[in-house]
Structures are given as C-alpha cells and as structure tokens.
Amino acid sequence: MISEVNAAIDVQAGGILHTDSEDLVPSEAVVRLQSGAPIDLASFPKVLRSRLDSFFAATQTSPKADGMMWSKIGIGLVVLAGSWTAIYAFKLNSWAFMALYILSGLAQTFLLLNIAHDSNHNAISSRSIVNKTLNYAFDLCGINSYMWRILHHRGHHSCVNVHGEDDALTGRGLLRFTPYEPRTSLQRFQHVYALALYAVFSLDYVFVRDFECFFRPAHDYIERTKHPAREYVILFASKAFYLTYMLILPIFLLHRAPLLVIGSFLLVHMIVGLSVALVFQTTHTIDSTYFPAGRGEFDNGVYHIFATTADYATANPVVSWLTGGLNHHIVHHLCPFVCHTHYAPLTRIVEETAAEFGVPYRQHPTMTKAIWHHLILLKQLGTAD
C-alpha cells in the first residue's frame, strides 16, 4: 500500500496533493492519505474510516454503481435522446417544441448531477474506460469535462472553503462567499440578486469560464498544468457540437423562429444553472459552516470536512435521487470514489459516529432550509467586513 501511495501522489511545496494520472482524479489511496495524517488508533477519523470501509465488506456490495445507478444512467440518456428525437421526428407547434426543449434541459441537469459528477470521481465503475466515457456527459451539456475535473479535484476537494484556493468560492467580484474576500458596496444586496446570478451560472461555463481557464487561468495550479493538445481540440469541438444541436440546427434545419430557440435555450440554462448552483452552494456556504484561514488549520482532513460541509434532506429519497446524492455531502467528501447510490446508509454511519465522538454534524431537514441559510450567510457577508 505504501508504494502504491508514493507512486500515486506528488506533494507540491504549496501543499496541493494531486496525481500524475491523465484524468486528474485522485486515487482512493490518495483520498485516504489526505484524510489520514498520523492519528491515534482510537481517534474519530480512524474509527469513522474503519466503519465506512466495513459497510461494504459486511454487506458484500461493491462501492461502485449498483442496479439503481445503471437505471439512472439509462433514464437520463433515454430522456435526453428521446426529447431530441421527438423534436426532429415530429411536426410540433411552438409550445410542444418548447416543452420538449425544456425536457431536454431537465435531462441535462439530471445527467450533470447524477452521472457526470460521479463519473468524474471514478465512482461509477472500476474500469476507467467506463468512467471516462461517461465523463463526456459534461461536454454533451456544453461544459468542458477536462477543466471541470481540474477545478473540482484540485480547486475544491483538497481545499474546501479556503479563500484563494477553493474555486467554488469564486464570485467574480459580484458575490462574496467568504469573510476573507474584500467586500464591495454592491454586495450588501447579494442575498437579493444571488439567485438571478445562479440562473446564468451554466451560461458562464459554456461561453466564458472554460475558455478563461484554458487561456487566462486565474489559479496557479492551472497555470502549472500543461494541457494535452487533444484537450484543446475537444474544447472547441465539443462547444461547436453543443451549440450546433442546441441552437443552429433547430433554426436552420427545422426552421424554428430564432427567438423561440434562443428563448428556450436561455430558459434551459436558467433551470440548469439555478438547480446545479443551489445543490452545491447549500453544502458549503451556509451560515453554520466554517471558513479556514488555510488548508493546514486542522490536524486531520476529516475534521476539515466536518467543519466546512453540511448535509440536507438526507431522509428524503426524492431529493437524494434528483440531486445525485449530493445532499449527503459529507459522505461525498469522505468517500468521493463511492457511487452516490450508497450514500444514505453511509450517512447514517457518519451521523452516529460523529454523535459518539462529539463531533458537530451539520445538516438541515429540507433543501428549502439549506437555501434559506445560504441566503442568510450571503446577507451576513454582504453587510459585515
């Protein structure tokens, strides 16, 4: 195991742990090392890890995709393909066209949260080719999967809620997500206009963010990364493909009114952007989570996760099914290589073990409550230095 870990990781001077692997996803050995600095055998992190690992041995199940997960993959792809097939196969009035177009947008949201996220964590299959193929669900939705992996693994999982490092705290000067970010006068109203900005979140990724990260990176870990030439090709080819099937073909092949197509396109992105942003923002940026001064503030990464992360609606199977299990967010950060359909029983282990050791476990009973507490934090950060 020691040789496997040494071969898998490279600890840089700045403390960023990353792999040399092509897809930039940390191996399971790396995740365990990150959350397992030298600790006492009876300590909370050691006991918790042992219990989480024992779950799969005791139930004789694989931590990768089960029947439910493969069903979700099938449903998402069938709805997306079916909606576009119907758009091209049938002569539809404008309302029917818009309804199917929006249905395809809902399918994209489902794919992003339920399939693309897990595959980019290598959580669906032990065969890398399966995960890599499903990674392109991001590109199918207009978002570059390669850059998303870099930002998500190097710029979030290894530095949750750390100012200047966690990419999820980037507010482009319009939103203040951390007390270490300088405050502007406009941000006193950020709790009012935040949802409107979240509605264009995915548009930003499609048209701006991906290109900025490739050609004008804001993070040093992206600047230090030498992107393979094929990733530049995939960037432009996938963007062209996405805009072609979403905008160009409906207008020029189906002769749909440009305003109808563009309006439907914008409405889809409002749904995708708002849904995805709220699913993630309510897990780290709420009024009860902690914002460390640096990544080394905690003796062990497990304590860092518990201090900076919160769950919501974990007893609601519908929310869990629709959000790809991301409402079980503490388990996700503890076991990112585990398929999300296993999160519910693992969360019960987390909650019980945390209570046993007196470690605060943050959760909200509903997603509505979590959103409300996210907006409370935005109001606090918008009015206080």
C-alpha positions in Angstrom: 0.0 0.0 0.0 2.8 2.4 0.9 4.4 2.0 -2.5 1.0 2.5 -4.2 0.5 5.8 -2.4 4.0 7.0 -3.2 3.6 6.2 -6.8 0.2 7.8 -7.0 0.9 11.2 -5.5 3.1 14.2 -5.7 3.0 16.6 -2.8 3.9 20.1 -4.0 5.5 22.9 -2.0 2.1 24.6 -1.7 0.6 21.5 -0.2 -1.6 20.6 -3.1 -2.0 16.8 -3.5 -2.5 15.6 -7.0 -2.0 12.6 -9.2 0.1 12.3 -12.3 -2.8 10.4 -13.9 -4.2 11.6 -17.1 -7.7 12.3 -15.8 -6.5 14.2 -12.7 -8.8 12.3 -10.4 -7.1 11.3 -7.1 -6.8 7.6 -6.5 -8.6 6.1 -3.5 -5.2 5.7 -1.8 -4.6 9.5 -2.1 -8.0 10.3 -0.6 -7.3 8.1 2.4 -3.8 9.7 2.8 -5.3 13.2 2.6 -7.8 12.4 5.3 -5.4 10.3 7.4 -2.4 12.1 8.8 -0.7 10.4 11.7 -3.5 9.8 14.2 -4.3 7.8 17.3 -5.9 4.5 16.5 -8.9 5.3 18.7 -9.5 8.7 17.2 -12.6 9.8 15.4 -11.1 9.8 11.9 -9.7 6.3 12.2 -12.9 4.9 13.7 -15.1 6.6 11.1 -13.0 5.4 8.2 -13.0 1.8 9.5 -16.7 1.8 9.9 -17.3 3.2 6.4 -15.0 0.6 4.9 -16.6 -2.2 6.9 -20.0 -1.3 5.5 -19.2 -2.7 2.0 -17.4 -5.8 3.4 -20.3 -6.5 5.8 -23.0 -6.1 3.1 -20.8 -7.7 0.4 -21.6 -5.0 -2.1 -19.4 -3.0 -4.4 -18.8 0.7 -3.7 -19.3 1.3 -7.4 -22.6 1.6 -9.4 -25.4 -0.7 -8.4 -28.6 -1.5 -10.3 -30.2 1.8 -9.3 -27.3 3.7 -10.7 -27.3 2.0 -14.0 -31.1 2.6 -14.2 -30.5 6.3 -13.5 -27.9 6.4 -16.3 -30.3 4.8 -18.7 -33.2 7.1 -17.7 -31.1 10.2 -18.1 -29.7 9.3 -21.5 -33.1 8.0 -22.8 -35.0 11.1 -21.8 -32.3 13.4 -23.4 -32.1 11.4 -26.6 -35.9 10.9 -26.7 -36.7 14.5 -26.4 -34.4 15.5 -29.2 -35.6 12.6 -31.4 -39.2 13.8 -30.9 -38.2 17.4 -31.8 -36.7 16.3 -35.1 -39.1 13.4 -35.9 -42.5 15.2 -35.4 -44.0 18.3 -36.7 -44.6 20.3 -33.5 -46.2 23.6 -32.7 -44.1 26.2 -30.8 -45.4 25.2 -27.4 -44.7 21.5 -27.9 -41.2 22.4 -29.2 -40.5 24.5 -26.2 -41.8 21.8 -23.8 -39.6 19.1 -25.3 -36.6 21.5 -25.4 -37.1 22.2 -21.7 -37.4 18.5 -21.1 -34.0 18.0 -22.7 -32.7 20.7 -20.3 -34.1 18.8 -17.3 -32.4 15.7 -18.6 -29.1 17.6 -18.9 -29.5 18.8 -15.3 -30.1 15.2 -14.2 -27.1 14.0 -16.2 -24.8 16.6 -14.7 -25.8 15.9 -11.1 -26.3 12.2 -11.2 -23.9 10.8 -13.9 -21.2 13.3 -14.9 -20.3 14.2 -11.3 -19.9 10.5 -10.2 -18.0 9.5 -13.4 -15.5 12.3 -12.9 -14.8 10.9 -9.5 -14.3 7.4 -11.0 -17.2 6.4 -8.8 -19.3 4.5 -11.3 -17.0 1.7 -12.4 -13.7 0.2 -11.6 -13.0 0.2 -15.3 -11.5 3.6 -16.2 -12.9 3.5 -19.8 -16.5 3.4 -18.4 -15.9 6.5 -16.2 -14.0 8.3 -19.0 -16.8 7.7 -21.5 -19.5 8.9 -19.1 -17.3 12.0 -18.2 -18.4 13.4 -21.6 -21.9 13.9 -20.2 -20.4 17.3 -19.2 -19.3 18.1 -22.7 -22.7 17.0 -24.0 -24.2 19.7 -21.8 -21.7 22.4 -23.0 -19.3 22.2 -20.1 -15.7 21.1 -20.6 -15.2 17.9 -18.5 -11.4 18.1 -18.5 -11.3 21.5 -17.0 -14.1 20.8 -14.6 -12.1 17.9 -13.2 -9.1 20.1 -12.6 -11.2 22.8 -10.9 -13.2 20.3 -8.9 -10.5 18.0 -7.7 -7.5 20.4 -7.3 -9.5 23.5 -6.6 -12.2 22.3 -4.3 -11.9 18.8 -2.7 -8.4 19.5 -1.5 -9.1 22.9 -0.1 -12.8 23.2 0.9 -13.8 26.8 1.9 -10.2 28.0 1.8 -10.1 31.5 0.4 -8.0 31.9 -2.7 -7.8 28.2 -3.3 -11.4 26.8 -3.3 -12.7 27.5 -6.8 -16.3 27.2 -5.6 -15.8 30.4 -3.6 -15.2 32.4 -6.8 -17.8 35.2 -7.1 -16.2 37.3 -9.8 -16.5 40.4 -7.5 -20.3 40.2 -7.6 -20.7 37.6 -4.8 -18.8 37.4 -1.6 -18.7 33.8 -0.3 -16.0 34.1 2.4 -15.1 36.6 5.1 -11.6 36.7 3.7 -12.8 38.2 0.5 -12.8 42.1 0.3 -16.4 43.4 0.4 -17.9 45.9 -2.1 -20.9 48.2 -1.6 -22.9 46.3 -4.2 -22.6 43.0 -2.2 -24.8 44.4 0.6 -27.7 43.3 -1.8 -26.1 40.0 -2.8 -28.7 37.9 -0.9 -31.3 39.6 -3.2 -29.7 39.2 -6.6 -27.7 35.9 -6.0 -30.4 33.6 -7.4 -30.5 35.7 -10.6 -26.8 35.2 -11.0 -27.1 31.5 -10.3 -29.6 31.3 -13.2 -26.7 32.2 -15.6 -24.2 30.0 -13.9 -24.1 27.4 -16.6 -24.1 30.0 -19.4 -20.9 31.4 -17.8 -19.3 27.9 -18.1 -20.4 27.4 -21.7 -19.3 30.8 -23.1 -16.7 32.2 -20.7 -15.3 30.2 -17.9 -13.9 27.2 -19.8 -12.1 29.5 -22.2 -10.7 31.7 -19.4 -9.3 28.6 -17.6 -7.6 27.4 -20.7 -6.2 30.7 -21.9 -6.3 33.1 -19.0 -6.1 31.0 -15.9 -6.7 32.6 -12.5 -5.3 29.8 -10.4 -1.6 28.9 -10.3 -2.3 25.1 -10.4 -4.0 25.6 -13.8 -1.0 27.7 -15.0 1.4 25.0 -14.0 -0.6 22.3 -15.8 0.4 21.5 -19.4 -2.8 20.7 -21.1 -2.6 18.0 -23.8 -3.2 19.2 -27.3 -6.2 16.9 -27.7 -7.9 18.8 -24.8 -7.8 22.0 -26.9 -9.3 20.1 -29.8 -12.0 18.6 -27.5 -12.8 22.0 -26.0 -13.6 23.7 -29.4 -15.1 20.6 -31.0 -17.5 19.9 -28.1 -18.5 23.6 -27.8 -19.3 23.6 -31.5 -21.2 20.4 -31.3 -23.3 21.6 -28.3 -24.2 25.0 -29.9 -25.0 23.2 -33.2 -27.5 20.8 -31.8 -28.9 23.3 -29.3 -29.2 26.4 -31.5 -28.0 26.2 -35.1 -29.9 23.0 -36.3 -33.3 24.0 -34.8 -33.1 27.3 -36.5 -31.6 26.3 -39.9 -32.7 22.7 -40.3 -36.1 22.8 -38.6 -36.8 26.5 -39.5 -37.8 27.4 -36.0 -38.1 31.1 -35.1 -34.7 32.3 -33.8 -36.4 34.0 -30.8 -38.2 30.8 -29.9 -35.0 28.7 -30.0 -32.9 31.3 -28.2 -35.6 31.9 -25.6 -35.9 28.1 -25.0 -32.1 27.9 -24.8 -31.9 30.7 -22.1 -34.8 29.1 -20.2 -33.0 25.7 -20.1 -29.9 27.4 -18.8 -31.9 29.2 -16.1 -33.1 25.8 -15.0 -29.7 24.1 -15.2 -27.7 27.0 -13.6 -30.1 27.6 -10.7 -30.5 23.9 -10.0 -26.8 22.9 -10.0 -25.7 26.1 -8.2 -28.1 25.6 -5.3 -27.4 21.9 -5.0 -23.7 22.7 -4.4 -23.8 26.1 -2.6 -26.1 24.8 0.1 -23.5 22.3 1.2 -20.5 24.5 2.0 -21.6 28.2 2.0 -24.2 28.4 4.7 -24.2 30.4 8.0 -23.1 27.4 10.1 -20.1 26.2 8.1 -16.5 27.3 8.8 -14.1 29.1 6.6 -10.5 28.1 7.5 -7.7 30.6 7.2 -5.7 27.9 5.4 -5.6 24.3 4.3 -3.4 23.3 7.3 -5.6 24.7 10.0 -6.9 21.2 11.0 -4.7 18.3 12.2 -6.7 15.9 10.1 -8.6 16.4 6.8 -11.7 14.6 8.2 -12.2 17.5 10.8 -11.8 20.0 7.9 -14.6 18.3 6.0 -16.9 18.2 9.0 -16.3 21.9 9.8 -16.8 23.2 6.2 -19.5 20.9 4.9 -23.2 20.3 5.6 -25.9 17.9 4.6 -29.6 18.5 3.9 -32.8 16.5 3.4 -30.9 13.2 3.9 -34.1 11.4 4.9 -35.8 12.4 1.7 -35.2 9.8 -1.0 -36.7 12.0 -3.8 -34.2 14.8 -3.1 -31.4 12.3 -2.9 -32.5 10.7 -6.2 -32.7 14.0 -8.1 -29.6 15.6 -6.7 -27.3 12.7 -7.3 -26.9 12.1 -3.6 -25.1 15.5 -3.2 -27.3 16.3 -0.3 -25.3 13.6 1.5 -22.3 15.9 1.0 -20.1 14.9 4.0 -20.1 11.3 2.8 -19.3 12.5 -0.7 -16.1 14.3 0.6 -15.2 11.4 2.8 -15.7 8.8 0.0 -15.7 10.6 -3.3 -14.8 7.3 -5.1 -18.0 5.7 -3.9 -21.1 5.8 -6.1 -23.8 8.1 -4.7 -26.5 5.4 -4.6 -24.7 4.1 -1.5 -24.6 7.4 0.4 -27.8 7.0 2.5 -26.5 4.2 4.8 -23.1 5.7 4.9 -24.5 9.0 6.1 -26.2 7.1 9.0 -22.8 5.8 10.0 -21.3 9.3 9.8 -24.1 10.8 11.9 -23.9 8.1 14.6 -20.1 8.1 14.8 -20.0 11.9 15.0 -22.5 11.9 17.8 -20.5 9.2 19.6 -17.3 11.3 19.5 -19.0 14.7 20.0 -18.0 16.0 16.6 -20.5 18.6 15.2 -22.5 17.2 12.3 -24.2 19.9 10.2 -27.4 19.2 8.5 -30.8 20.8 7.5 -34.0 18.8 7.4 -35.0 20.2 4.0 -33.4 21.7 1.0 -35.5 24.8 1.4 -34.0 25.3 4.9 -30.5 24.9 3.4 -31.2 27.5 0.7 -32.5 29.9 3.4 -29.4 29.5 5.5 -27.2 30.0 2.4 -29.0 33.3 1.8 -28.5 34.3 5.4 -24.8 33.8 5.0 -24.8 36.0 1.9 -26.6 38.7 3.7 -24.1 38.5 6.6 -21.1 38.6 4.3 -22.7 41.5 2.3 -23.0 43.7 5.3 -20.1 42.9 7.6 -16.3 43.2 7.0 
